[in-house]
Amino acid sequence: MADLRWGIIGPGRIAPRLVRALSQSRRGELVAVASRDADRATAFAAQHGIGRSYGSYDALLDDAEVDVVYVALPNHLHAKWTVKALHAGKHVLCEKPLATSVDAVDEIITTSERTGRTAVEGFMFLHHPQTILALELARSGALGRLELLSGTFSFFLTNPIDPRISPEMGGGSLWDVGCYPVSFSRRLAGEEPERLNAFARFDERGVDRTFIGQLLFAGGLLAQFDCGFAAPDRERMEIVGSDATLVLDAPFLPAPDGPPPSVTMWRGREATPIEVASVDQYHEEVEDLMSVILDGRAPRLDLASSRGNVATLVALDQAARDNVAMASAQDAS
Ligand SMILES: NC(=O)c1ccc[n+]([C@@H]2O[C@H](COP(=O)([O-])OP(=O)(O)OC[C@H]3O[C@@H](n4cnc5c(N)ncnc54)[C@H](OP(=O)(O)O)[C@@H]3O)[C@@H](O)[C@H]2O)c1
């Protein structure tokens, strides 16, 4: 038997990646899945060979044989079900963003401390060797003095009832994909931004479809990113130093879910590809959490850092809304 038994709540688009990740694990085993709809849970369990299925999330939390819960729900439900799972004595891997407000992250932190259970945010790209290598190289001085970080993540989202464009469900491209370059930037800077600014194109329901943001860190690093639901598949991170530039062409969804990982060092016009292993980053993510629980290791992404990311996203969202309001006021005058 595996050391830790997992259950999924929310058998949607992302859940099969967790199935795949655990199928490669020695220490973890997927034993249960829960949906709001019992038939959906049964069908998912049958498709993926999962032993037990439940027609409510609470029923899975009542299952004493589940040690770790994967919260794979729309954004507005992350904090609620993470807190409930912690209270039920479970450890939690919660999809990004951990919450949509800083208060909600604080409740998760307090509950984790009180229950002695671990909660981590599912930023899978932080576990990929290409991210780890890029951050190490940049911090080592191999690029010279760090000047600028630039990131991009976009795709077309056209389904009108998708939770990712629902204002009530924590929708918006900033929360869905902009959170990745923001996380990358804060990680590299090693601190929270001192100042920031943003502009966005919001739809008629106030959900951003295209977003650009800028972050200034006290240490001097400048970061900028764009993200959106109204442009083709694009993802890229560029770390610009005084001597060299490091380019990641698939920083967030590399193989097996996208193109192979690709890290290139540019010195002037000379490009040197850097060898990097191709792994399933979701597998790395679940192993990281299990070694926190079983071996007492520190998580690669701790709750204080997740809090910083959520705080930055909240501030960026506000900055973009303030800029729209200011522009409208100027138009009216
Ligand atoms: N790390 C990554 O690579 C990655 C990639 C994609 C998404 N994500 C994150 O993972 C989370 C889930 O994304 P997803 O694409 O899997 O979402 P999804 O398919 O739209 O929804 C996941 C599940 O949430 C449940 N749900 C509960 N309340 C709901 C409601 N009011 N409306 C719709 N669904 C509801 C549904 O399951 P039942 O109705 O069956 O209970 C649904 O299948 C999001 O927070 C997203 O940001 C992460």
The ligand as an SDF file (V2000), in Angstrom:
LIG
                    3D

 48 52  0  0  0  0  0  0  0  0999 V2000
   -2.0050   23.9440  -12.6830 N   0  0  0  0  0  0  0  0  0  0  0  0
   -2.5110   23.7800  -13.8740 C   0  0  0  0  0  0  0  0  0  0  0  0
   -1.8670   23.3280  -14.8090 O   0  0  0  0  0  0  0  0  0  0  0  0
   -3.9380   24.1490  -14.1180 C   0  0  0  0  0  0  0  0  0  0  0  0
   -4.4810   23.9580  -15.3760 C   0  0  0  0  0  0  0  0  0  0  0  0
   -5.8240   24.2050  -15.5400 C   0  0  0  0  0  0  0  0  0  0  0  0
   -6.5700   24.6670  -14.4750 C   0  0  0  0  0  0  0  0  0  0  0  0
   -5.9900   24.8840  -13.2730 N   0  0  0  0  0  0  0  0  0  0  0  0
   -6.7700   25.3520  -12.1240 C   0  0  0  0  0  0  0  0  0  0  0  0
   -7.5350   24.2490  -11.6710 O   0  0  0  0  0  0  0  0  0  0  0  0
   -8.8210   24.6710  -11.2480 C   0  0  0  0  0  0  0  0  0  0  0  0
   -9.8500   23.8450  -11.9650 C   0  0  0  0  0  0  0  0  0  0  0  0
   -9.7090   24.0790  -13.3460 O   0  0  0  0  0  0  0  0  0  0  0  0
  -10.5060   23.1950  -14.4030 P   0  0  0  0  0  0  0  0  0  0  0  0
  -10.1400   23.7270  -15.7280 O   0  0  0  0  0  0  0  0  0  0  0  0
  -10.3430   21.7500  -14.1050 O   0  0  0  0  0  0  0  0  0  0  0  0
  -11.9800   23.6520  -14.0370 O   0  0  0  0  0  0  0  0  0  0  0  0
  -13.3760   23.1010  -14.5340 P   0  0  0  0  0  0  0  0  0  0  0  0
  -13.1930   21.8580  -15.3530 O   0  0  0  0  0  0  0  0  0  0  0  0
  -14.1350   24.2380  -15.1070 O   0  0  0  0  0  0  0  0  0  0  0  0
  -14.0640   22.7680  -13.1390 O   0  0  0  0  0  0  0  0  0  0  0  0
  -13.5530   21.7850  -12.2710 C   0  0  0  0  0  0  0  0  0  0  0  0
  -14.7020   21.1580  -11.5220 C   0  0  0  0  0  0  0  0  0  0  0  0
  -15.2150   22.0480  -10.5580 O   0  0  0  0  0  0  0  0  0  0  0  0
  -16.4970   21.5630  -10.1550 C   0  0  0  0  0  0  0  0  0  0  0  0
  -17.3600   22.6960   -9.8300 N   0  0  0  0  0  0  0  0  0  0  0  0
  -17.8110   22.9980   -8.5960 C   0  0  0  0  0  0  0  0  0  0  0  0
  -18.5570   24.0900   -8.6010 N   0  0  0  0  0  0  0  0  0  0  0  0
  -18.6290   24.5020   -9.8700 C   0  0  0  0  0  0  0  0  0  0  0  0
  -19.3130   25.5710  -10.5020 C   0  0  0  0  0  0  0  0  0  0  0  0
  -20.0560   26.4420   -9.8090 N   0  0  0  0  0  0  0  0  0  0  0  0
  -19.1570   25.6800  -11.8310 N   0  0  0  0  0  0  0  0  0  0  0  0
  -18.3970   24.8220  -12.5230 C   0  0  0  0  0  0  0  0  0  0  0  0
  -17.7250   23.7660  -11.9720 N   0  0  0  0  0  0  0  0  0  0  0  0
  -17.8700   23.6180  -10.6460 C   0  0  0  0  0  0  0  0  0  0  0  0
  -16.9880   20.7210  -11.3090 C   0  0  0  0  0  0  0  0  0  0  0  0
  -17.0350   19.3930  -10.8410 O   0  0  0  0  0  0  0  0  0  0  0  0
  -18.3960   18.6860  -10.3520 P   0  0  0  0  0  0  0  0  0  0  0  0
  -19.5450   19.5340  -10.8110 O   0  0  0  0  0  0  0  0  0  0  0  0
  -18.3310   17.3700  -11.0430 O   0  0  0  0  0  0  0  0  0  0  0  0
  -18.2910   18.6120   -8.8860 O   0  0  0  0  0  0  0  0  0  0  0  0
  -15.9050   20.8360  -12.3580 C   0  0  0  0  0  0  0  0  0  0  0  0
  -15.6680   19.6680  -13.0810 O   0  0  0  0  0  0  0  0  0  0  0  0
   -8.8990   26.1700  -11.5570 C   0  0  0  0  0  0  0  0  0  0  0  0
   -8.7120   26.8820  -10.3750 O   0  0  0  0  0  0  0  0  0  0  0  0
   -7.7420   26.4420  -12.4940 C   0  0  0  0  0  0  0  0  0  0  0  0
   -7.1580   27.7170  -12.2590 O   0  0  0  0  0  0  0  0  0  0  0  0
   -4.6970   24.6170  -13.0850 C   0  0  0  0  0  0  0  0  0  0  0  0
  1  2  1  0
  2  3  2  0
  2  4  1  0
  4  5  1  0
  4 48  2  0
  5  6  2  0
  6  7  1  0
  7  8  2  0
  8  9  1  0
  8 48  1  0
  9 10  1  0
  9 46  1  0
 10 11  1  0
 11 12  1  0
 11 44  1  0
 12 13  1  0
 13 14  1  0
 14 15  2  0
 14 16  1  0
 14 17  1  0
 17 18  1  0
 18 19  2  0
 18 20  1  0
 18 21  1  0
 21 22  1  0
 22 23  1  0
 23 24  1  0
 23 42  1  0
 24 25  1  0
 25 26  1  0
 25 36  1  0
 26 27  1  0
 26 35  1  0
 27 28  2  0
 28 29  1  0
 29 30  1  0
 29 35  2  0
 30 31  1  0
 30 32  2  0
 32 33  1  0
 33 34  2  0
 34 35  1  0
 36 37  1  0
 36 42  1  0
 37 38  1  0
 38 39  2  0
 38 40  1  0
 38 41  1  0
 42 43  1  0
 44 45  1  0
 44 46  1  0
 46 47  1  0
M  CHG  2   8   1  16  -1
M  END
$$$$
